[in-house]
């Protein structure tokens, strides 16, 4: 039984200390760490490990067909599932600053916890990215060598994409399209999350909630992923982006700038931060307007019927009501 597990810290003041906000931050850290370790991990598989291990047509051959994209979308879906299963019992597994902000605005999540949650999420994402690099750095180095794109060149976009996102070339450097994409994708994410956890709705059982949220992330990736890499999570992008910058990817990571004949973007780093922070509250607000408020109204029961003109309601001594005919001028 879970309550029979002996705590590592032992009983006493140290165990009591982690029962509050500090414990929730530990949960958000480890949840976001798991998210990135498996999310960025599946991208490392597709981009560097599979080509480098001889399992593709060549050492730099990636994304030949939609199956490669499906590998990534399903990998991210499972990353989300297990991150929520790991951390959900303590903090609710926000693992996303956009979720934390949306819940503070619409679900009475304490505002005093927002910034600490954001910090734990970003640090967890940074450490998750560091683990992926620790495991896959030989494959990453082999890919960069074969593609003649050293990390410091500012053109190692393929291996940089293991960690963070960038916009598609058909935006031609405009950040408006990617910003809209991030707002829309995150709005859908929060709409789906709100529906899954709403016990007034279809009643997804608590142990299946993470599965449903993971499927939501897969759906968003399959339908809206190619525009800008479907970060839909400021911590998911910013933490690994900072790691990639520290690890030597240079300006392509921070501030997110690259100019080639086929792809150009400048100072992109803020788009996967601002877009989700707008889209999250928007999505949960849309859910409440179209569905949540309707469910609430139904739980309140039918509205009382107003008395007919010329009749007033009167209470009997036992508390029940009767209608008595009265003169219209009474």
N, C-alpha and C positions, 0 to 999 in steps of 0.2 A: 504494500500500500504506500501511496505517496507520502502520507503523514508519518510513516515509519522510517523514511530516509534520514540518516544522520547528517546534519548540515556540516559542510566543510569548516565553517568558521566556529563551530561549537555554539553552545547557548551563551547568552549574555548580551552585553551592550552592543557588540559588533553586529550581532544578528538583528537586534532591534533597529539599528541605524538604517539597515537596507530595506526596511518595511515601507518607507515613505518614498519621497521623490527620488532619492538617490537610487533606490532599487528600480524605479521605473526607468531612470536614465541608463542603468546597466542593461535593462531589457531592450531599450531602444538601440543601444550600441550593438548588442549581440545580434539583434534581429536584422539591423541594416548591414552588419558585417556578413551575415549569412546571405542576405540578398545579393550583395556585390560579389562575394566569393563564388557563388554559383552563376549569377547573371553575367558578370565579366568573364567568368571561367568558361562559359559556353561560347562566348565570342572568341576567346583565345583558342578554343578548340577549332572553330570554323576558320579563323583567319590564319593562325600560325601552326598549331599542332598537327592538324590533319594534313595540310600541304607538306610540312616539314618531315612528317613521318612516312611519306611515300604513299599516302592513301588517296591522293588526288592525282590529276593528270600531270602536275608539275609542282615544283617547290613554291611557286607564287600563285597558283591557280586557286581562286576562291570565288564563291558566288556565281557558279556556272548556271545554276537553275534555282527555281523557287524552293527546292528542298533544302538548300543551305539556309534560306531565310526562315523556313519552318523550324529547322534545328534551333535557331536562335530564339524564335518566339516561344517555342515550347520550353526551351531551357530557362528563359526568363520567367515563364509561367510557374515552373516548378520551383525556381528560386524564391518567388513571392510566396508560394504555398508554404514551403518549409520555414521561411523566415517568420511568417505569421504563426505557424504552429509552434515555433520555438518561443516567440516573445509574447504571444497574444494573451496569455494568462496573467501577465503582470501589468503591462502598459497598454494593452489593446493592440500592440504592434502597429503603430502608425507607420513607422519606417519610411516616412515621406513628409517633409515639411508642409507640402500642400494639404495633406490629410490633417495634420495638426492644426493648421490655420483654419481650414474649413470647419473643423469640429469646434474650434474656439468661437467662430462666428455663429454657427448654427446648432451646435450640440452642447453648449454650456461647458465646454472644456476650459479649465481655468487658464486665464491669460498669463498668469505668473509662470506657468509651466511651458509656454510656447518656446521661448528662446532657449531654455535648457534642453528641451526635446530636440530642437533644431541642431544644437551643438552636438548632442550625442549621436544624432543621425549622420551628420557630416563626418565626424571622427570615425564612426563605424564604417562608413563607406570608404574613407581613406585607407583604413587598415585592411578592409576586404580587398581593395585594389592592390595593396602591397603584397598580400598573400598570393594573389593571382600572378603577380610579377615574379615572386620568389619561385613559384612552381614552374612557370612557363618561360622564364627569361632565356633559356637556351633555344627554345623554339622561336621566340620573338627575335633574338639576335640572328638566327639562321635565316629567317624570312627577310629581315632588313638587309642582310648580306646578299642574298640571292636577288632581291629587288633593287639593289643599289640605292637604298634609301636609309642611310644612317639616321639614328634618332635626332642628332643635332642639326640635321640638314633643313629641318622645317618642312620636309616633304614626306616624312614617314607616316602618312595618313592612315594606311591600312593597319599598322600595329598600334598607332595611337587610338584607333577606333575600338580597340579592345576595351579601353577604359572610359571613354566619353564620346559625345555625339558631335555631329556636324551636319550642315544642311546639304541637300541635294544640289547638283550643279544647275538644274533647270530654274533655280531661283535667281541665278546670275548675280549673286552678291547681295540681293535684297534680303533684309531680315524680317520683313513684314509677313511673308508667307510662312516661314518657320515659326514666328511668334504666334500666328493664328493657329498653326498646327499644334503647338504645345498647349495653347488654351483649350482647343477642342478636345484633344486626346485626354487631358487631365480632367476636363469637365465630364467626359464619359466615365473615366475611372471613378470619380467621386459619386457620380450618379449610381453606378453599379454597386459601389461599396455601401452607399446609403440604403439601397434596396436589399442587399444581402443581410445587413445587420438589423433591419427594421422588422421587429417581431410582429408588427401589425400587418405585414405584407405576406408573402408566400411562406414565411417561416422556415428559412434555411436553418437546419440544426447547427448548433455552435461548432461541432466537430467537423462539419462540412463547409463552414464559412471560408476557411483559407483556400479550399479547393475552388470554390466559386470565384473568389477574388483573383486567384491565379488564372482561371479561365478568362476572366475579364481582361487581364493584362495580355493574354495571348490574342484575344479578339482585337484589341486595340493595335497590337503589333502587326497582325495580319492585314488589318484594314487601313491603318494610318501610319505604319512604321517607316516607310521609305523616305518620306519627306524630310525628316530630321532625326531619325533614329529613335523615336518615341521614348525620350527620357522620362517625361511625365512625372518627374520627381527631382526637385532641386538637389537633394543630397546625393542621389544616385549619380548625377552628372558632376556636381561641383567637387565632391570629395575625391573621386578618381581622377578628375581633371587636374586638381592640384597635385595629386601624386604623379601623374604623367609629366607635369611641368617640372617637378622636383627630380624625377628620374631621367630627365634629359630630352624630352620631346619638344621643348622650346615653345616658340610662339604659336604653333599649331594647337597646343594645349591652352596656354595662357598668353595673350588674351583671346585666343581662338581666331587666328588669322592665317590665311593661306591664299596664294594667288598663283594659279597655273592656267594653262590654255583652256582646260576643261572644267575647272572648279575654282571658285573664288568666294571668300567670305572674310569679313573683318570684324574684330572685337565681338565674336559670337558668344562668348562665355555667359553673358547675362541672359540670353534668350531662354535657355532651359531652366533658369531660375525664376525669372519674372513671369513667363508664360504659365507654368504650373501654379504659381501663387495666385494668378488671376483665375485660371480655369477651375481650380479646386473649389473655392467658394461658389463660383458660378454654377458648377455642376450639382453641388448639394442643394443650392437654392432652387434650381430647376426641378430637382426631384421633389423637394418639399412643396413647391407651387403646384405641380401637376399631380402628384401622388400622395405625398405625406400629409398635406392638409386635408385631402379627401378622406384618407384613412382616419385621421383624427376626428373629422366631422361625423363619420359613420359610427365611431365609438361613443360619441356623445348622445346617440339616439335621435329619434325624430324631434323636430322642433315643435314646441307647444302650439296648438291651433289657437289663434286669437279669437276672442269672443265675437259673436255676430253683432252688428250695429243694433243698438236698442236693448242689448242684454249685458249684464255685468256679472262677474264671478263673485261668489260669496262663499265663505268657509263655514262649514258646520263645526260644531264643538269637537267632533272626533278627528278633525284635521282633514277630512275629505272635502271635496268641493262639489257645489251644485250650481246650476245656472238658474236664475230667476228672471222672469220677464219683468222689465221695468219700463216705465214711460220713457220715450225718447228724450225728454227734457230733464229727466231726474239727475 
